[in-house]
Amino acid sequence: MYFKKSLTSGQRAVLLLSAAALLLCSASAFAQEPTCRSKSGAVKVVYPDVARKMKIFGTVRLQLQLTPTGNVREVKVLGGNPVLASAAQQAVKQAKFEGDLCVINFDFKE
């Protein structure tokens, strides 16, 4: 796509408004995903020893696709350190949830 070197103020305003609308639409799509509710109580995740030793901490965000019985069919990592995400993935596979598609966050702290 080719843009002129200089845009008029009206063109700049339209471009900025379009970009803002796109950002708002994509943010609202994430907000509509329901939070996972566990059928089996709190999901126990093990903080990996290697992550603890390396002082890796943070939040892992997972999207779960569930079977009708509440088992995890598929896990998609939406964010977080790969070492921590691996531990979170293992934890959710041991639990049962309500719904068919949901998002869950795990906070790993020292």
Number of C-alpha atoms within 10 A of each C-alpha: 2 4 6 6 5 8 11 8 9 9 11 12 12 11 13 12 12 12 11 11 12 11 11 11 11 10 11 10 9 10 11 10 13 14 16 19 17 16 13 12 10 9 18 13 17 12 18 15 10 11 15 14 9 8 11 17 17 14 15 23 19 22 21 25 19 19 16 12 11 18 20 20 13 13 18 13 17 13 14 19 15 11 15 24 20 14 16 27 21 14 14 20 16 13 17 20 25 18 19 17 19 18 21 18 16 18 15 19 11 11
